[in-house]
Amino acid sequence: MIAVRDHQDKAAFAALFAHFAPRIKGFLMKAGSDAGTAEDCAQDVMATVWRKAGQFDPTRASVATWIFTIARNRRIDIARRDRRPEPEDLPWGNEDEPDQADVYEAAQDNKRLAEALADLPEKQRLLVQRAFYGDLSHSEIAAETGLPLGTIKSRIRLALDRLRQKMS
């Protein structure tokens, strides 16, 4: 492994491959993989060993431990991928119309929020609008306005408290 790590020695890698690939395949099959998947995964693990040989540190783990850890992680990745559910069938076409009472209530809430925003002091209102409507982070607002980050956070927090009070 040291020759592979330090000199990209292909002959040393071939010896590593011949020794570990069948063992990795057996390990994966014992863990429940079918022969084809285990073979593909073993090939992938050994390719990873070649690519990441520079990360091998003999003071942290033996060669076998390092390689089998890569194999174990790859097996977990494959299991997660295989268990990933298919997307649900999305209904297309006519959807139920929303309840008119809910539509009216949402419109009233929007109107109250607009009025509450208008009642905020201008310095607070502008920062809230940049944060929520402009989708800017506090740091981005600070960079745009030149205001200290703490000032921006304080003004937004005060504005949100006022909005909460008005909306409740």
MIKE-709776 format. One record per residue: residue in three letters; chain; residue number from 0; x, y, z of N, C-alpha, C in turn. Coordinates in steps of 0.02 Angstrom, whole numbers, plus 50000, padded with zeros to 5 digits. Atoms other than C-alpha are relative to their C-alpha. Last residue first. Example, Ala and Ser with C-alpha at 12.3 -4.5 7.8 and 13.67 -1.06 7.14 Angstrom:
2
   residuo   cadena   num     n_X     n_Y     n_Z    ca_X    ca_Y    ca_Z     c_X     c_Y     c_Z
       SER        A     1   49958   49941   49997   50684   49947   50357   49961   50055   50037
       ALA        A     0   50045   49941   50000   50615   49775   50390   50045   50060   50000
This chain:
168
   residuo   cadena   num     n_X     n_Y     n_Z    ca_X    ca_Y    ca_Z     c_X     c_Y     c_Z
       SER        A   167   50035   50044   49952   47393   51911   50856   49938   50032   50028
       MET        A   166   50034   50055   50034   47450   51997   50695   49961   49956   50049
       LYS        A   165   50056   49974   50041   47494   52162   50776   49959   49944   49969
       GLN        A   164   50050   49969   49956   47597   52081   50914   49940   50024   49960
       ARG        A   163   50033   50054   49963   47688   51966   50792   49944   50029   50045
       LEU        A   162   50046   50033   50047   47726   52114   50678   49961   49944   50035
       ARG        A   161   50057   49954   50012   47800   52212   50823   49948   49968   49954
       ASP        A   160   50039   49998   49938   47909   52064   50875   49938   50045   49991
       LEU        A   159   50038   50063   49997   47963   52041   50694   49958   49997   50063
       ALA        A   158   50054   49996   50050   48014   52224   50683   49956   49937   50003
       LEU        A   157   50050   49954   49974   48115   52213   50844   49939   50004   49954
       ARG        A   156   50031   50033   49942   48206   52058   50781   49945   50044   50030
       ILE        A   155   50045   50052   50027   48238   52141   50613   49963   49965   50057
       ARG        A   154   50058   49967   50032   48307   52297   50696   49951   49949   49973
       SER        A   153   50043   49969   49949   48418   52196   50813   49938   50032   49970
       LYS        A   152   50035   50053   49963   48487   52085   50676   49952   50029   50052
       ILE        A   151   50049   50031   50045   48527   52233   50565   49960   49948   50037
       THR        A   150   50054   49952   50009   48611   52327   50705   49945   49970   49957
       GLY        A   149   50039   49999   49938   48715   52175   50751   49941   50047   49996
       LEU        A   148   50042   50060   49999   48773   52156   50570   49956   49999   50062
       PRO        A   147   49971   50056   49963   48839   52335   50567   49950   49941   50003
       LEU        A   146   50017   50000   49929   48761   52443   50430   50034   49941   50035
       GLY        A   145   49944   49972   49962   48850   52463   50263   49986   50004   50074
       THR        A   144   50017   49938   49967   48685   52441   50173   50059   50033   50035
       GLU        A   143   50035   49953   50043   48729   52310   50043   49992   50069   50032
       ALA        A   142   49954   49982   50054   48861   52216   50145   49968   50053   49955
       ALA        A   141   49946   49959   49972   48751   52218   50299   50047   50024   49946
       ILE        A   140   50030   49934   49987   48603   52155   50197   50053   50048   50028
       GLU        A   139   50008   49968   50065   48710   52013   50132   49970   50070   50007
       SER        A   138   49933   49979   50023   48764   51969   50309   49996   50036   49933
       HIS        A   137   49982   49941   49961   48582   51968   50369   50068   50026   49977
       SER        A   136   49979   50016   49932   48539   51849   50229   50018   50064   50036
       LEU        A   135   49930   49987   49984   48442   51910   50078   50015   49979   50071
       ASP        A   134   49968   50065   49985   48280   51836   50012   50075   50009   50012
       GLY        A   133   49939   50002   50040   48228   52005   49938   50039   49936   50010
       TYR        A   132   50021   49995   50070   48051   51982   50003   50060   49997   49953
       PHE        A   131   50051   50048   50017   48103   51915   50172   49978   50003   49927
       ALA        A   130   49988   50067   49975   48269   51995   50217   49949   49950   49973
       ARG        A   129   49940   50028   50031   48259   52148   50106   50011   49928   50021
       GLN        A   128   50015   50012   50071   48080   52182   50158   50060   49970   49964
       VAL        A   127   50044   50059   50003   48123   52160   50342   49985   49984   49926
       LEU        A   126   49959   50059   49986   48269   52281   50324   49959   49936   49995
       LEU        A   125   49956   50012   50057   48161   52412   50238   50044   49938   50010
       ARG        A   124   50038   50025   50056   48025   52397   50370   50045   49982   49941
       GLN        A   123   50016   50071   49988   48146   52416   50515   49965   49969   49939
       LYS        A   122   49937   50037   49996   48224   52578   50451   49987   49925   50011
       GLU        A   121   49972   50012   50066   48052   52643   50397   50065   49958   50002
       PRO        A   120   49953   49946   50017   47973   52622   50568   50036   49982   49935
       LEU        A   119   49933   50006   49971   47838   52488   50556   50040   50063   49985
       ASP        A   118   49996   49965   49937   47658   52540   50520   50070   49997   50032
       ALA        A   117   50002   49928   50014   47669   52491   50336   50008   50041   50064
       LEU        A   116   49935   49982   50029   47721   52315   50387   50004   50075   49988
       ALA        A   115   49951   50003   49945   47569   52301   50500   50069   50019   49975
       GLU        A   114   50012   49941   49957   47455   52360   50358   50051   50002   50057
       ALA        A   113   49979   49941   50038   47531   52233   50237   49991   50064   50042
       LEU        A   112   49927   49999   50000   47513   52097   50369   50027   50061   49963
       ARG        A   111   49978   49980   49933   47330   52141   50398   50076   50004   50004
       LYS        A   110   50015   49929   49993   47297   52133   50210   50024   50026   50067
       ASN        A   109   49952   49963   50042   47386   51966   50195   49989   50075   50006
       ASP        A   108   49935   50003   49965   47285   51897   50342   50053   50039   49961
       GLN        A   107   50005   49954   49943   47123   51957   50260   50067   50002   50038
       ALA        A   106   49998   49932   50027   47172   51873   50096   49997   50052   50056
       ALA        A   105   49931   49987   50021   47212   51712   50188   50007   50071   49973
       GLU        A   104   49961   49992   49939   47042   51718   50275   50073   50015   49983
       TYR        A   103   50018   49935   49971   46951   51746   50109   50043   50014   50062
       VAL        A   102   49973   49950   50046   47041   51600   50027   49988   50070   50029
       ASP        A   101   49927   49999   49989   47006   51489   50178   50033   50053   49956
       ALA        A   100   49989   49970   49934   46821   51536   50173   50075   50004   50014
       GLN        A    99   50002   49927   50006   46819   51503   49986   50010   50035   50067
       ASP        A    98   50059   49976   49964   46876   51323   50012   50001   50076   50000
       PRO        A    97   49991   49987   49928   47007   51285   49883   49935   50027   50030
       GLU        A    96   49997   49929   49988   46947   51211   49718   50010   50011   50075
       ASP        A    95   50057   49971   49964   46985   51028   49702   50011   50074   50010
       GLU        A    94   49992   50006   49928   47115   50989   49573   49940   50032   50032
       ASN        A    93   50044   49960   49957   47080   50956   49392   50014   49986   50073
       GLY        A    92   50067   49986   50024   47227   50883   49299   49962   50042   50050
       TRP        A    91   50002   49945   50046   47378   50798   49363   49929   50012   49980
       PRO        A    90   50063   49993   50037   47395   50689   49517   50004   50062   49955
       LEU        A    89   50031   49935   49988   47575   50655   49564   49936   50005   49959
       ASP        A    88   50035   49981   50061   47624   50473   49574   49963   50065   50014
       GLU        A    87   50071   50015   50002   47739   50466   49722   49971   50023   49933
       PRO        A    86   50043   49942   49989   47925   50469   49691   49926   49981   49993
       GLU        A    85   50017   49969   50064   48005   50298   49705   49957   50061   50015
       PRO        A    84   50066   50012   50030   48072   50259   49876   49992   50036   49934
       ARG        A    83   50031   49935   50014   48258   50254   49913   49933   49989   49965
       ARG        A    82   50060   49991   49959   48295   50082   49980   49964   50065   49987
       ASP        A    81   50050   50051   50018   48416   50039   49840   49936   50008   50039
       ARG        A    80   50024   49985   50067   48512   50203   49861   49945   49951   49980
       ARG        A    79   50042   49940   49996   48525   50177   50048   49970   50016   49932
       ALA        A    78   50062   50018   49966   48588   50000   50024   49953   50059   50005
       ILE        A    77   50041   50039   50047   48714   50058   49894   49934   49981   50032
       ASP        A    76   50025   49955   50052   48781   50194   50010   49955   49963   49951
       ILE        A    75   50053   49959   49969   48792   50070   50154   49971   50048   49949
       ARG        A    74   50058   50044   49991   48890   49947   50045   49941   50039   50030
       ARG        A    73   50030   50007   50067   49007   50089   49993   49938   49956   50004
       ASN        A    72   50034   49937   50016   49038   50131   50176   49966   49997   49932
       ARG        A    71   50059   49995   49957   49077   49949   50216   49961   50063   49983
       ALA        A    70   50051   50048   50025   49194   49935   50067   49936   50005   50041
       ILE        A    69   50025   49973   50063   49289   50094   50116   49944   49955   49973
       THR        A    68   50041   49943   49980   49303   50027   50293   49971   50033   49937
       PHE        A    67   50066   50026   49982   49362   49862   50220   49954   50054   50026
       ILE        A    66   50035   50023   50060   49504   49952   50130   49930   49974   50018
       TRP        A    65   50015   49942   50043   49561   50050   50283   49958   49978   49940
       THR        A    64   50051   49960   49966   49549   49900   50400   49979   50058   49956
       ALA        A    63   50063   50037   50002   49644   49790   50278   49944   50040   50032
       VAL        A    62   50024   49999   50069   49782   49918   50253   49931   49967   49997
       SER        A    61   49965   50046   50044   49801   49940   50441   49971   50006   49930
       ALA        A    60   50035   50063   50013   49734   50096   50523   50044   49955   49957
       ARG        A    59   50070   49997   49980   49784   50264   50596   49964   49933   49991
       THR        A    58   50002   49989   49928   49975   50253   50595   49928   50000   50026
       PRO        A    57   49990   50063   49963   49971   50171   50423   50000   50010   50076
       ASP        A    56   49953   49984   49947   49895   50330   50348   50008   49937   50043
       PHE        A    55   49986   50055   49955   49807   50306   50180   50054   50020   50050
       GLN        A    54   50031   49988   49934   49748   50471   50109   50015   49945   50050
       GLY        A    53   49963   49947   49965   49868   50466   49961   49972   50015   50069
       ALA        A    52   49942   50031   49966   49790   50301   49909   50040   50051   50040
       LYS        A    51   49991   49968   49934   49628   50393   49872   50059   49971   50038
       ARG        A    50   50007   49927   50003   49617   50359   49685   50018   50034   50066
       TRP        A    49   49949   49972   50045   49687   50182   49693   49997   50077   50001
       VAL        A    48   49935   50011   49967   49584   50133   49846   50055   50031   49957
       THR        A    47   49994   49948   49948   49431   50210   49763   50066   49995   50036
       ALA        A    46   49986   49938   50037   49459   50100   49610   50008   50058   50048
       MET        A    45   49929   50001   50019   49472   49953   49730   50019   50061   49958
       VAL        A    44   49960   49990   49940   49306   49998   49809   50074   50002   49982
       ASP        A    43   50005   49929   49982   49222   50017   49639   50044   50016   50061
       GLN        A    42   49962   49963   50051   49283   49845   49584   50001   50075   50017
       ALA        A    41   49929   50015   49986   49221   49771   49748   50044   50037   49950
       CYS        A    40   49980   49959   49942   49053   49859   49723   50074   49989   50016
       ASP        A    39   49997   49929   50021   49032   49788   49549   50026   50044   50057
       GLU        A    38   49944   49994   50047   49075   49612   49610   50009   50073   49979
       ALA        A    37   49939   50006   49960   48959   49627   49761   50061   50009   49955
       THR        A    36   49992   49937   49964   48818   49690   49649   50065   50000   50040
       GLY        A    35   49986   49947   50048   48840   49543   49532   50013   50067   50033
       ALA        A    34   49932   50007   50027   48856   49415   49672   50017   50056   49951
       ASP        A    33   49995   50054   50049   48701   49473   49766   50069   50002   49968
       SER        A    32   49999   49979   50070   48727   49581   49919   50000   49939   49955
       GLY        A    31   50065   50003   50031   48673   49517   50090   49997   50023   49927
       ALA        A    30   50041   49945   49974   48816   49561   50208   49932   50003   49964
       LYS        A    29   50022   50020   49932   48894   49391   50174   49954   50053   50030
       MET        A    28   50050   50053   50008   48896   49440   49990   49975   49975   50067
       LEU        A    27   50062   49969   50022   48984   49604   50032   49944   49948   49991
       PHE        A    26   50026   49959   49945   49120   49517   50133   49932   50030   49982
       GLY        A    25   50028   50046   49950   49143   49388   49997   49969   50037   50058
       LYS        A    24   50060   50030   50030   49165   49524   49865   49966   49952   50049
       ILE        A    23   50052   49949   49996   49285   49617   49979   49935   49973   49972
       ARG        A    22   50020   49996   49929   49387   49459   50002   49944   50051   50009
       PRO        A    21   50043   50057   49984   49392   49428   49815   49975   50002   50072
       ALA        A    20   50062   50000   50038   49451   49608   49782   49956   49939   50016
       PHE        A    19   50059   49973   49966   49579   49609   49925   49935   49995   49962
       HIS        A    18   50010   50023   49931   49723   49497   49872   49932   50021   50028
       ALA        A    17   50007   50073   50000   49719   49515   49683   49986   49973   50070
       PHE        A    16   50064   50017   50032   49686   49702   49700   49988   49925   50003
       LEU        A    15   50053   49981   49953   49829   49728   49822   49931   49978   49973
       ALA        A    14   49996   50049   49945   49946   49632   49706   49947   50014   50052
       ALA        A    13   50026   50064   50027   49886   49735   49557   50002   49946   50054
       PHE        A    12   50073   49997   50000   49912   49892   49661   49970   49936   49974
       ALA        A    11   50021   50007   49930   50091   49843   49696   49925   50003   50005
       ALA        A    10   49989   50070   49983   50119   49815   49509   49978   49987   50073
       LYS        A     9   50053   50041   50028   50039   49983   49471   50007   49927   50017
       ASP        A     8   49971   50062   50026   50153   50081   49588   49944   49954   49977
       GLN        A     7   50051   50023   50048   50073   50252   49612   50024   49937   49964
       HIS        A     6   49971   50002   50067   50237   50302   49696   49951   49979   49946
       ASP        A     5   49945   49954   50011   50194   50356   49874   50023   50003   49927
       ARG        A     4   50011   49932   49974   50022   50283   49900   50055   50048   49977
       VAL        A     3   50055   49971   50038   50041   50130   49789   49990   50073   50020
       ALA        A     2   49975   49990   50068   50212   50092   49861   49946   50031   49956
       ILE        A     1   49956   49942   49997   50143   50119   50038   50027   50015   49929
       MET        A     0   50041   49940   50000   50000   50000   50000   50043   50063   50000
